[in-house]
């Protein structure tokens, strides 16, 4: 896996210690701890590390997992690789731009993809869609 970007290389954003642990050290936040679980507005979820657009609110759904879940990323926004840490075999999901750890994808999601992108809320920033003028 490519190294995570630094501020000089890709304009990375300053991170909290918790975000640093998740994005750069492949950590995981506690289930149910993210305010993004309850986010229902239209908008875009971006990488908290670099600001790249990752997911649309149109693909977000309540999975019951305790983490923000999506059935599909934006085209080309994420990369994946096998993760055999913690005695499990899973598919890790990273930001395609800065390679920050976002979470994992599982094959138990809803149609149309059947995939569940289970993301750490601290790895994401939510940008609400601007309301259209009447």
C-alpha positions in Angstrom: 0.0 0.0 0.0 1.2 3.5 -0.8 2.2 5.7 2.1 -0.4 8.2 3.4 0.1 11.7 2.0 1.6 14.4 4.0 0.5 18.0 4.1 3.2 19.1 1.7 2.3 16.3 -0.8 -1.5 16.4 -1.1 -2.8 19.3 1.0 -3.8 17.0 3.9 -5.9 18.5 6.6 -4.9 18.8 10.3 -6.3 15.7 12.1 -7.3 15.1 15.7 -5.4 12.4 17.5 -8.4 10.1 17.0 -8.6 10.8 13.3 -4.8 10.3 13.0 -5.3 6.8 14.7 -8.0 5.8 12.3 -6.8 7.3 9.0 -3.1 6.8 9.4 -2.7 3.9 11.8 -5.7 1.9 10.5 -7.7 2.2 13.7 -11.4 1.8 14.4 -13.8 4.0 16.3 -16.3 2.6 18.8 -19.6 1.5 17.2 -22.4 4.0 17.6 -20.1 6.8 18.4 -20.3 8.8 15.2 -22.7 11.7 14.8 -22.7 10.8 11.1 -24.8 7.7 11.9 -27.8 10.0 12.3 -27.0 12.3 9.4 -30.0 12.4 7.0 -29.3 15.5 4.8 -28.4 15.4 1.2 -24.7 15.9 0.6 -21.3 14.5 0.1 -19.1 12.6 2.5 -15.4 13.6 2.1 -12.2 12.1 3.3 -11.3 13.9 6.6 -7.7 13.5 5.7 -7.5 15.2 2.3 -11.0 16.4 1.4 -11.6 14.1 -1.5 -15.2 13.3 -2.3 -15.9 9.7 -1.4 -19.6 8.9 -1.0 -23.0 10.5 -1.8 -25.7 10.7 0.7 -27.9 8.9 -1.9 -26.0 5.7 -1.2 -26.1 5.9 2.6 -28.3 3.5 4.5 -28.9 2.3 8.1 -27.1 -1.0 8.3 -27.5 -1.5 12.1 -23.7 -2.0 12.3 -23.0 1.1 14.4 -20.9 2.8 11.7 -22.0 5.0 8.7 -22.7 2.6 5.9 -23.0 3.1 2.1 -23.8 0.6 -0.7 -21.4 2.3 -3.2 -18.6 4.9 -3.3 -18.3 7.6 -5.9 -16.5 6.3 -9.0 -12.8 6.0 -8.4 -13.0 7.5 -4.9 -11.8 4.5 -2.9 -9.3 1.7 -3.2 -9.5 -1.7 -1.5 -7.1 -4.5 -0.4 -7.2 -7.7 1.6 -6.8 -7.1 5.4 -5.9 -10.1 7.5 -5.3 -8.3 10.7 -7.0 -9.2 14.0 -7.4 -12.9 13.0 -9.9 -12.0 10.3 -9.9 -11.8 6.5 -11.7 -8.6 5.4 -11.5 -6.0 2.6 -10.0 -2.7 3.8 -11.2 0.5 2.1 -8.9 3.5 1.7 -9.2 6.9 0.2 -7.9 6.6 -3.4 -6.3 10.0 -3.1 -4.4 10.0 0.3 -4.6 6.3 1.1 -6.2 7.0 4.5 -7.9 4.1 6.1 -11.7 4.5 6.0 -13.1 1.1 7.1 -14.1 -2.1 5.4 -16.5 -3.4 2.8 -18.6 -6.5 3.3 -20.7 -8.5 0.8 -24.0 -8.2 2.9 -25.3 -4.9 1.7 -28.6 -3.9 0.0 -29.3 -3.8 -3.7 -28.2 -2.7 -6.2 -24.6 -3.6 -5.2 -25.0 -6.0 -2.4 -22.1 -4.3 -0.7 -21.8 -2.6 2.8 -19.1 0.0 3.0 -18.8 0.2 6.7 -16.9 3.5 7.3 -15.4 5.1 10.4 -17.3 8.4 10.9 -14.1 10.1 12.1 -12.5 9.4 8.7 -15.3 11.3 7.0 -16.4 14.9 6.8 -20.0 15.7 5.7 -20.7 18.6 3.3 -24.4 19.3 3.0 -25.7 20.0 -0.5 -26.6 23.6 -1.1 -30.4 24.1 -1.3 -31.5 25.1 -4.7 -32.9 28.7 -5.1 -36.5 28.9 -5.9 
